Amino acid sequence: MKNSTLKGALGALAVVGVALVAKKMAERKRFVKGIFDEYGIKERSPFGLADKIREMNDEQYQELKGKFKKEFASRCCRKDEIYEA
């Protein structure tokens, strides 16, 4: 009896884990899509983003870099663990 209860609990935990991962992936996809829309990038690939970065001046590039850094570093690290590049 205990073994089946444990399997049920682990199964429920796995479902919750998959749901959280799917939610995080959707948030990141929405963020990247917003960046593409904001900067008018038609080609939805890393190559399109790289082409746009080459066209940017230093100020625009630093702004874009800050947005990515804020979005992705805030989700994976505590503030005291973020290192400057």
Summary of the structure (lengths in Angstrom):
residues: 85
radius of gyration: 19.2
end to end distance: 53.8
largest distance: 65.8
contacts: 163
relative contact order: 0.07
helix: 81%
strand: 0%
